[in-house]
Amino acid sequence: MSDRYFDDFAVGERIVTPGVTLTESQIIDFALRYDPQPFHIDVEAAKASNYGGLIASGFQTLAIGFRMALETGAFRACGMGSPGFDELRWLKPVRPGDTLHSELEVVEKTPSRSKPDRGMLRIKYRIVNQRGEDVITFTSMHLVRRKVELG
């Protein structure tokens, strides 16, 4: 993907990422470090939980979904960080062997009034499993550079 800047994005534009398949060991490894709840780290305990089996941490799923978006290159030249997320929802458990992809839609773009070199994109994210089910949804604010014309 060629370098993009604030003015290159359009409201209504959609970006769909390639998929990533999670393994049991990836789920357990992440959870042991960052979210050590029994249904994330212990196969037998997970079977006895309300989930009926091992599931990925929502934080892992969120991070993977966001990384997939970054790997498209859409924000490579313009990304300046983010002030946060809105409306984060964990909708369905992610299990070993699930293949996820991210779908992004630009829902709003606002040029900065005080800093003309940047603007804010509000992007609705859907992280979707191989059955087409949303597993996570959220809206992210992306602070992005505007293209600077030389000369």
C-alpha positions in Angstrom: 0.0 0.0 0.0 1.4 3.4 -0.9 1.9 6.0 1.9 -1.3 7.6 3.0 -2.1 10.7 5.0 -5.2 12.3 6.6 -6.6 13.7 3.3 -6.2 10.3 1.6 -8.8 8.6 3.8 -12.5 8.9 3.0 -15.5 8.6 5.3 -17.1 5.2 4.5 -13.8 3.7 3.3 -13.3 0.1 4.4 -10.1 -1.8 4.9 -10.1 -5.6 5.4 -7.0 -7.4 6.6 -5.7 -10.9 5.9 -6.4 -13.5 8.6 -4.4 -14.9 11.5 -5.0 -18.3 13.2 -4.5 -18.5 16.9 -2.9 -21.6 18.4 -3.5 -23.0 21.9 0.1 -22.3 22.8 -0.2 -18.6 21.7 -3.3 -18.2 23.8 -1.7 -19.7 26.9 1.6 -17.9 26.5 -0.1 -14.5 26.2 -2.4 -15.2 29.2 0.4 -16.4 31.4 2.1 -13.1 30.9 -0.8 -10.6 30.8 -4.1 -12.2 31.8 -3.6 -15.3 33.9 -7.2 -16.4 34.4 -7.9 -20.1 34.5 -10.0 -20.2 31.3 -7.0 -18.6 29.5 -4.1 -20.7 30.9 -5.5 -24.1 32.0 -7.2 -26.4 29.6 -8.9 -28.5 32.2 -10.0 -25.6 34.3 -11.3 -23.9 31.1 -13.4 -27.0 30.4 -15.1 -26.6 33.8 -15.7 -22.9 33.3 -18.7 -21.1 31.8 -16.8 -21.1 28.5 -16.5 -24.9 28.3 -13.0 -24.7 27.0 -9.9 -22.6 26.6 -10.4 -19.1 25.2 -8.1 -16.3 24.3 -7.8 -13.2 26.4 -9.8 -10.3 25.0 -6.7 -8.2 25.3 -4.8 -10.6 23.1 -7.6 -10.6 20.6 -7.7 -6.8 20.6 -3.9 -6.5 20.2 -3.9 -9.0 17.3 -6.8 -7.2 15.6 -5.0 -3.9 15.9 -1.7 -5.4 14.7 -3.4 -6.8 11.6 -4.7 -3.3 10.8 -1.2 -1.8 11.2 0.3 -4.5 8.9 -1.9 -3.3 6.0 0.4 -0.3 5.9 -2.5 2.1 6.0 -1.1 4.1 8.8 2.7 3.6 8.1 3.4 7.1 7.0 0.8 9.0 8.9 0.3 7.3 12.3 0.8 9.6 15.3 -0.8 7.5 18.0 -4.3 7.4 19.5 -6.0 9.1 22.4 -8.1 6.0 22.9 -11.0 3.6 22.1 -14.7 4.0 22.5 -17.4 1.3 22.8 -15.0 -1.7 23.2 -17.1 -4.9 23.3 -16.0 -8.5 23.7 -18.8 -10.3 21.9 -17.7 -13.9 21.4 -14.9 -16.1 22.8 -11.9 -16.8 20.6 -10.7 -20.4 20.7 -7.6 -22.2 19.6 -7.8 -22.7 15.8 -9.9 -19.7 15.2 -8.9 -17.5 12.3 -9.5 -13.8 12.8 -9.3 -10.8 10.5 -10.1 -7.1 11.1 -12.5 -4.9 9.2 -12.1 -1.2 9.5 -14.5 1.6 8.4 -13.6 5.3 8.5 -16.7 6.8 10.2 -15.4 10.4 10.8 -12.5 12.6 9.9 -11.8 15.9 11.6 -8.8 18.2 10.7 -7.1 19.7 13.7 -8.1 23.4 14.3 -4.9 24.2 16.2 -2.3 22.0 14.4 -2.8 22.0 10.7 -0.3 19.2 10.1 -2.7 16.6 11.5 -6.2 15.4 11.9 -8.3 12.8 13.7 -9.8 9.7 12.1 -12.6 7.8 14.0 -12.5 4.2 12.7 -14.9 1.5 13.6 -13.2 -1.9 14.0 -14.7 -5.3 13.8 -12.6 -8.3 14.6 -14.2 -11.2 12.8 -13.8 -15.0 13.1 -13.8 -17.6 10.3 -17.6 -18.0 10.7 -18.1 -14.3 10.0 -19.0 -13.6 13.6 -17.9 -10.4 15.3 -15.7 -11.3 18.3 -14.7 -7.7 19.2 -16.0 -4.3 18.1 -14.7 -0.9 19.1 -14.1 2.6 17.7 -10.6 4.0 17.7 -9.4 7.5 17.3 -6.3 7.7 15.1 -4.2 10.9 15.2 -2.7 11.1 11.7 -0.4 13.4 9.8 -1.5 15.5 6.9 0.8 15.4 3.8 3.2 18.2 3.9 3.8 19.8 0.4 7.4 20.9 -0.1 8.3 23.9 -2.1 
